[in-house]
Structures are given as C-alpha cells and as structure tokens.
Amino acid sequence: MRVYLLPHLLRSAAAREPARPALSAGGVVLGYAELDRISDQFAAALSAAGLGHRDRIGIHLPKGLSAYVSIFAVLKLGAAYVPLDPAAPAARVGAIARDCGLRGLVTTAELAGALLSLGTPETLRVLALEGELPDPAPSGLTTLPLAGIDGIPPTSPAIENDLAYILYTSGSTGSPKGVMVSHRGALAFAEWGVEAIGLQADDRIAGVAELHFDLSTFDLFATFAAGAMLLPLPPQAFLRPEDLADWIAAEEISVWYSTPSLLILLLEQGKLARRGYPRLRKVLFAGEVFPTRHLRSLRQALPHADLYNLYGPTETNVCTWKKVDEIPADDRQTISIGCACANTEVAALDADGHEVATAEAGELWVHGPTLMRGYWGDADKTNSVLRPMPHLATGNDLWYRTGDLVQRDERGDYHFQGRRDHMVKIRGYRVELGEVEAALYTHPAIRELAVISVLAGEQSRLRAFVALKEGEGLSALQIKVFLGDRLPAYMIPAEVRFVDTLPKTSSGKVDRQRLTAIS
C-alpha cells in the first residue's frame, strides 16, 4: 500500500513487524502494533467526543507516550494537531487556541485548570487525559482515559493535501504565526530523512526537540518511516548535562538531532568526550550556526559518528543539508549549509529578483514538496512570502522567501550570512524581535523600547533597551517577571538596560546599529 498519509507510517510498520519496539518513555515500551491499536482506540474516543476531519486539535502535554499517542490519534481522524508548549504562559496558549479555532484540546487536568480560568469558547472541547481532577473541578473539563476504550476510529476522508499540523512561530506583529503543513509535505520530509541520513530499523533515535519545535517532526515521522525506535528525552533532562550524557549511553542512542546549543552544553558540562558512544552513528544539528571551535570539539569527541548540518525554516522544514567532512581551521569561518535536499530547489536572489553570482550575497528562495501551505488565517502574510519565482521563464509554482541571506561558493554550497529582517535565532528557536517588543510595550510604565540580538561569546542572546515614563520606577527583574506571563522563556531578554531615550536615525526610527555598538 502506498504511504500517502502520516498514520500509514505507523500502520505500515505495524504490519511489517508488529512486535518491533516503536516508542520507549518513562520505563514503558510500546511495540508498533500496540501503539497502532492504542492510537486507534484514542482516535475513536476523540470521534465520540465530536471531533473529526479537518478539525484543529491542540496537544498540550509533556513530551512522552501520551503526547505521541494523541498525535497519531488526531492524524487518524483526518484532523490536524497543534502542539502547545506546556511550559508557556496560559495566556499565550489561549491566544494560539483562539487564533486557529481549536475544536479540541488534549491536556492534563493540572494544565487545564489555568487555561479554563481564562475562559474558553463554547465550541472548544477540553479533554484531560490523566491525573486527578482539581477540587473543585473547573467547568468545561472532560476526562478522557488514554487506553482501555473500545472501538476503532471512523474511516478518515483525509487527502494528502489536508493539514497534518500547525506549528506556531514568532510573529512580527506581536502575535505568533501558525505555519500550516500538509500530510504531503511532512511525508516528503520524513522520506527524505530516511534515505539521505540512512536511518535503519534497528536505530534508536532520541526525541530531543519539544513537540512545538519543527525539529520534532524528524524525531517522530522519520523514525516511524524507518520502522525504528523513538526514545524521547526524560523530563527536565537539560537540568543536569552529565545525567543526559549518561542517558545517551545507557539507552544506546544511535541517532541524535538537536540544536548546536545543546550539543555544546553536553560537550562543556556533560563531559561528552569521556564516554565514547560506540552506538552513536549519526549526529544532526540545525536551528543556528554551530561555532567552529565547538564543532571541532564535537568531531574529536565522536570521531566515528557522521555529522550533518541541516538548514531550513519552519515554513520549509529542512531544505539544504551538508555532511560535515571538513571543518575550517580558522574559527572565524563556519561550515556551509550545503546544497538543496533531493526534490527541492533553492536559489539566491538579489533585491530585483535576479539570481546572484557566485560569492555574492542574496536572499534564499526555496521550492519543493515540503513547503508550508501558508500561515493560518493570514492570507496577506502568506502571499508576501509564497510567491512565483521572479523572472522565471515558465511555470507558476510558488517559492518561499526565507529572509535569510546566503552566498554560494564554487562547489555550489550555500553559506549563511544572516537575516534580512529582525528575526533572530535564540537557542535554536526563531524569535521575531517585534513580538518581544510588542509584549514589552503592554507594560504601562514603559515609554519606548527596543530589543536587539547580541553575541555573548559565540551564542546569541536578547538585550532590551527600555525608557520609562517620567516618575515611573521599574527593575530588570520586574520586567522579566512581567514577560514570563506572556512569552516563553527563550524569548525573555537576558539583559535589560534602562536609558533616558533611544537613539534615532535621521528618519526618526530607532537606530539599532548604534544600540548594537553599545558595549
């Protein structure tokens, strides 16, 4: 049977080798057939709750067995899952729920309490999977056991261009943007990952990324496309890097995919070089530039492992890649982001839409099956970035304007040069500075402000410049606490500086270059 929807990755693997381990978390191991059966049962329960084809269903759960079962149950209904960060402020989660018109929200009773206290639309079914109900139980909450439900899901009428999931990223207007990805797009990426990286059925693949981060789609769908085993990181794994390094060895992880920041943390605080890791054969990284001196340390710590640099925004998933065979001797140079993935086209264009010459900087445009369908509920924003290729002789296929500047070398590899706008990467997460500024501007004591990205060593962090209204007093800690109720932790500036006024350009705009020059 041809795989044309994401649930068929699970069904096909279950049919081939039903007893092969598919998922291991919290001391529980589920085989492919068992995972297929349980997700069928939960899909039937979701259907009985009135949810179905083309609904958007939020997954507001910690990463683990319940979350993965819920994802496949949603997909089996022909619905789209919307992963929501359990650590994010309830107000942000609620805003996303309203933005994409969630019809269902799968969560825990503990997490549901804060959301329901904000008030939810009558059309939203809030379903608690596990845990005791709060006392008193909030109105609008329905308990729904994960397993032990009889029944099979109804036959899904979904087609390959239907939405599979919506991932929310930082937005320039102060609100997050919902990136819509179809079954076709997700499958194209999963199939590329299996073939290009060389995943095998006996691989043990670490589930590193949180479900609302696009790296998680490789962990889940490429793993199941290969019939391999997924092992999500234990809760709070990042708090003790040495314990995480021990976990990689104990679980015999063979494939790892994360941001460079986490690998650097493991190198410097987890004593990664002391262990050897004979089973770890593939190490993939994406989301930010890997500083060359740290990359050299990773190569020394894992001389036997293949290293891969993957590049691509959420809107395209991975679109270029490079197997790291050579590391520059000069720490000021970085490795390339490689060339286009199979079945994908990329081009670097100048401001007039013409392809730039070798060694010249241009904006990267991408075309291929993994492209998003667009931004949920924002046709104007979609049309501004999904456009026909300028000056293309034939065809009206849409290309995505990444906003990233690149140069192509003589071998055809692309080198990342930075952002065209104010979007930055913080610990692998894409952050729109305008969204942070918009949240800060809601504080009544702030007169004007600007947020910039600065280098701290070799990593980027956010710095906020704040001018207060006359007579107002505010501390940096109070500002961070204020933002903690509105933004995820990675979007909160590491440093807050108070100024009397912000420098301006001749046109009256904030002079960000002068702010960046302030040490």
KOLKE-585941 format. One record per residue (C-alpha): x, y, z; residue in three letters. Coordinates in steps of 0.05 Angstrom, whole numbers, plus 5000, padded with zeros to 4 digits. Example, Ala and Ser with C-alpha at 12.3 -4.5 7.8 and 13.67 -1.06 7.14 Angstrom:
% residues 2
524649105156ALA/527349795143SER/
This chain:
% residues 519
500050005000MET/502750684981ARG/504151125041VAL/500251765029TYR/498151995099LEU/502352035162LEU/498451505200PRO/500450995147HIS/507651055172LEU/505350735236LEU/500550245204ARG/505650005153SER/511049895206ALA/505949525250ALA/504149065192ALA/511448915175ARG/514048775245GLU/508448845297PRO/512848675357ALA/518549145340ARG/519349685393PRO/516750355369ALA/516850805430LEU/520150805498SER/518851315552ALA/518151315627GLY/520150585632GLY/514550365585VAL/515950075516VAL/510550025463LEU/511249585401GLY/508749825334TYR/502449405335ALA/500749625406GLU/501950355391LEU/497550285329ASP/491949965370ARG/492150465427ILE/492151065380SER/486250745343ASP/482550705409GLN/484051415427PHE/482051655358ALA/475351315369ALA/474651675435ALA/476152345403LEU/471052195349SER/465852025403ALA/467452705434ALA/465153035370GLY/471853155337LEU/473552965266GLY/476153115196HIS/479753785188ARG/478754005260ASP/484654315295ARG/486353945359ILE/491454215408GLY/496453745441ILE/498054085507HIS/502053535540LEU/509153395564PRO/513253005513LYS/512052265525GLY/507651665509LEU/501052045519SER/503152605472ALA/505452145416TYR/499251705421VAL/494952335419SER/498552595357ILE/497251955317PHE/490051925342ALA/488852625316VAL/492052465249LEU/487851825243LYS/481552255248LEU/483952675189GLY/484753255237ALA/490853705247ALA/494753715311TYR/497254365341VAL/502854255392PRO/502654745450LEU/508354855498ASP/506454615568PRO/511455105598ALA/508655705561ALA/504256215597PRO/496856025596ALA/495356685561ALA/499856515502ARG/496855815496VAL/489956115498GLY/491656625444ALA/494056055398ILE/487755655413ALA/483456245393ARG/487656425332ASP/486955745297CYS/479955595323GLY/481754965362LEU/475854485367ARG/479254035417GLY/484854095467LEU/488153465496VAL/491653635561THR/492353425634THR/487653635689ALA/493254035721GLU/494754425658LEU/487454515640ALA/485854895703GLY/489855515684ALA/487055515613LEU/479855445634LEU/480656005684SER/481856465624LEU/475256265593GLY/474655835532THR/469955845472PRO/463755405479GLU/465855035416THR/472554815447LEU/472654125479ARG/477954105534VAL/479753375545LEU/484153175605ALA/488052535594LEU/490952375661GLU/491652605734GLY/486552755788GLU/481353295774LEU/482553935813PRO/477854055871ASP/473354385854PRO/473654145782ALA/473454725732PRO/467354735688SER/468454545616GLY/473353985630LEU/472053275606THR/476352695629THR/478552215575LEU/482751595591PRO/488351455542LEU/487350705537ALA/482050175551GLY/477050475502ILE/473350005456ASP/472250185384GLY/476050375322ILE/476551065290PRO/471851225233PRO/474751175163THR/478351835151SER/476552225088PRO/483152605092ALA/487352715030ILE/494752845025GLU/493953595018ASN/489953645083ASP/493353965142LEU/497353495186ALA/499654005237TYR/500454745252ILE/506854995285LEU/506755685316TYR/512956115308THR/514656825330SER/511057365290GLY/512958075272SER/506258375292THR/506758155364GLY/502757525353SER/505456825337PRO/504456565266LYS/501355885251GLY/505355515198VAL/500755015163MET/503954365139VAL/500353835099SER/500953075101HIS/504453105034ARG/509653605060GLY/511053225124ALA/511652555088LEU/516352845036ALA/520953075092PHE/520552415130ALA/522152005068GLU/527952465051TRP/530652385122GLY/530551625119VAL/534151595053GLU/539152175060ALA/541252045132ILE/540851295124GLY/536151125181LEU/535350375195GLN/530149965231ALA/534949795288ASP/536450535302ASP/534850815370ARG/533151545357ILE/533052065412ALA/526852505414GLY/530353145434VAL/526153725408ALA/519753955442GLU/513553805401LEU/512254545384HIS/519254585353PHE/519854365280ASP/525853905294LEU/520853435329SER/517753235262THR/524252875243PHE/524452525311ASP/517452265302LEU/515852165229PHE/522651985201ALA/523551485258THR/516951135242PHE/518251165167ALA/524450755181ALA/520950295229GLY/526050495282ALA/525150635357MET/523851325386LEU/526351495456LEU/524152185480PRO/528752525529LEU/526652435602PRO/523353035636PRO/528053605655GLN/533753255620ALA/537353915607PHE/538054085681LEU/543853605692ARG/548053535628PRO/552152965658GLU/545852565671ASP/543552695599LEU/550252465573ALA/549551835615ASP/542551725588TRP/545051745516ILE/550051195533ALA/545250775575ALA/539750785522GLU/544850645466GLU/542351235425ILE/544651165352SER/541651795321VAL/541452485354TRP/538353125326TYR/538553785364SER/540854505362THR/548354645367PRO/547054975435SER/545054315467LEU/550953955437LEU/555654495464ILE/552454425532LEU/553753675530LEU/560953795508LEU/562554315562GLU/558354075621GLN/556453365604GLY/563553115593LYS/561352825526LEU/568452655505ALA/569552165563ARG/564351655541ARG/565851445470GLY/558751245450TYR/560150675402PRO/552750625382ARG/552051375365LEU/553051375290ARG/549151985265LYS/549152675297VAL/544853205263LEU/544253935283PHE/540154535259ALA/536955175282GLY/543055615290GLU/550355695269VAL/555055185301PHE/561255555325PRO/567255245291THR/571555135352ARG/565854755386HIS/564454355323LEU/571754145323ARG/570953915395SER/564853505375LEU/568753175320ARG/574252995369GLN/569252725420ALA/565552305367LEU/570652125314PRO/566551535288HIS/559851905280ALA/557352225217ASP/555752965228LEU/550453335188TYR/548854075185ASN/541554175167LEU/538354835148TYR/531255065138GLY/525955505169PRO/519455205196THR/516055415132GLU/520354935090THR/522954445141ASN/529954235121VAL/531554495051CYS/539154475049THR/544053995082TRP/551353835088LYS/555053235114LYS/560853525152VAL/567253235123ASP/571753835133GLU/571954345189ILE/575255015175PRO/581955135210ALA/580055855223ASP/574955935279ASP/572256555246ARG/569756135188GLN/563555705193THR/561455085155ILE/556655155097SER/549254985100ILE/550554555038GLY/546154464977CYS/538854314964ALA/535553684990CYS/533053184939ALA/526753414903ASN/527854124928THR/530354744891GLU/533755344923VAL/536355994893ALA/539756634919ALA/536457264890LEU/538157994893ASP/533158544910ALA/530758554838ASP/529357814836GLY/535357604795HIS/539857034815GLU/546457284844VAL/553357074820ALA/557956614858THR/560556934923ALA/555257484921GLU/550057534977ALA/542757424960GLY/536357224994GLU/534956474994LEU/528556244959TRP/526055534966VAL/521355094925HIS/519354374937GLY/514253894967PRO/515854055039THR/513554785034LEU/508155005081MET/501155145056ARG/501455825087GLY/500156195153TYR/493656035187TRP/488656605179GLY/493657085147ASP/493057095072ALA/496857745065ASP/502857475103LYS/502456825063THR/502357184997ASN/508257615017SER/512857015026VAL/509956474980LEU/510856764910ARG/512456554839PRO/519856594824MET/521357274793PRO/523757254720HIS/522456504715LEU/521356334642ALA/515755834654THR/511355574709GLY/507555894766ASN/509855454823ASP/510455814890LEU/517155924923TRP/518456124995TYR/522556755011ARG/526556555072THR/529057255090GLY/535956935101ASP/542057195064LEU/546756685034VAL/552856634988GLN/554256054940ARG/561355814934ASP/564855504874GLU/562554804894ARG/555255004895GLY/554655004971ASP/551055575006TYR/553755965065HIS/549156315114PHE/550457065121GLN/544957295168GLY/537757545169ARG/534658045122ARG/529958295176ASP/529658295252HIS/528557545260MET/533957205302VAL/535556515329LYS/535956425404ILE/538055725428ARG/535455455362GLY/528555795368TYR/526656305317ARG/524756965351VAL/521757575319GLU/524358175357LEU/517858535343GLY/513958025383GLU/518358135444VAL/517758885436GLU/510158835429ALA/509658455494ALA/514158955530LEU/510059545504TYR/503959285541THR/507259495607HIS/504260165628PRO/510760435656ALA/514760375591ILE/515360975545ARG/519560685489GLU/524060085479LEU/527959665430ALA/530358945432VAL/536558725396ILE/540558085390SER/547758095414VAL/553257585417LEU/555257315485ALA/561456925469GLY/559256545408GLU/551756495424GLN/546357005411SER/542057305467ARG/536957855472LEU/538258535502ARG/532659025516ALA/533559785520PHE/527860105559VAL/526060835571ALA/520960925627LEU/515461445633LYS/517162025678GLU/516361855751GLY/515961105739GLU/520660615772GLY/521859915746LEU/527359395755SER/530158905705ALA/527458325747LEU/520458625747GLN/520758675671ILE/522957945664LYS/517357715711VAL/512458125671PHE/514657795606LEU/514657105639GLY/507057135640ASP/506757305566ARG/512556975529LEU/516256305532PRO/522856325569ALA/527356335507TYR/524156995485MET/525557365550ILE/531557845543PRO/537657605582ALA/539458335596GLU/535358965607VAL/538559655602ARG/535060295623PHE/536160925581VAL/533361625582ASP/531761595508THR/533261145448LEU/537961385393PRO/534461545328LYS/536361565254THR/535162175211SER/528461895191SER/526261835264GLY/526961085270LYS/530560745327VAL/537960695308ASP/539259965321ARG/546359995295GLN/548160495350ARG/544760055402LEU/548659455378THR/555159845385ALA/553859985458ILE/558259505498SER/
